[in-house]
């Protein structure tokens, strides 16, 4: 996948870093526009919702200044700020929109050495084996097509770190990761959804069959593997769609994946911010908010009403038990 940007907005200090210099050379044909702060670009904050897709065509470069780890008790021990935030894809439910509003465009941070050094130091501070989620703010497989950060990260951590790194993705561009000396210290997690939902909702991401092929290849390369059925979107024909998804997983995942991988299940939450942007930026797109099936969750967010959510969880557990028999790590 070749991502095309129209302009680069950058904090001038990024050119003091090797990655900043590399990107300056890579995108020398584009306009480079200096900014004071990657977190505050006034003309982007003031843009209308209809400009959402246009903003996604910009690439923002900066220095990550916040390095606070957040406790997590699912796949990882910590959610770790890492080399990017935002994304150039346009999933209609994207939770990053809740955090960044229309400014959920891709931002890259060039001080990767500083961030990985901290992860490695923290990994050795305890006798326990910790897992660090480095992809909670962006899609690192997509980012890697721009920066080549993932091979460097995976091999450096394999050599110096203790425990595991992990990240989720909706993309299949994993060829650079296959030959790495990862020592099984990186857990690769692929997000899957019914093919129809990917086409209509997860705009700009890899199709389902390509994602499954990537999972099989990464497992063959001895990476620990997880599957995220996420986010689960209860459209009117959801039972048919998710039954077909599980059938396709059962038919096309390798036996090695089915014997070694785990499953995470995450139900969609939605917000008035996402709804406002989608209504104006994607007229005619699939409507994700349904007053009849959703209820308020606080701070302008919505989730599925308990009876429907419980029905869906029971249905999915039953289908998975019958067709895949892979362990379900958690459901939220």
Secondary structure, 3 states (H helix, E strand, C coil): CCCCCCEEEEEHHHHHCHHHHHHHHHCCCCEEEEECCCCCCHHHHCCCHHHHHHHCCEEEEECCCCCCCEECCCCCCEECCCCEECCCCEECCCHHHHHHCCCCCCEEECCHHHHHHHHHHHHCCCCCCCEEECCCCCCHHHHHHHHCHHHHHHHHHHHHCCCEEEEEECCCCCHHHHCCCCCCCEEEEEEECCHHHHHHHEECCCCHHHHHHHHHHHHHCCCEEEEEEEEECCCCCHHHHHHHHHHHHHHHCCHHHHHHCEEEEEECCEEHHHHHHHHHHCCCCCCCCCCCCEEEEECCEEEECHHHHHHHHHHHHHHHHHHCCCEEEEEC
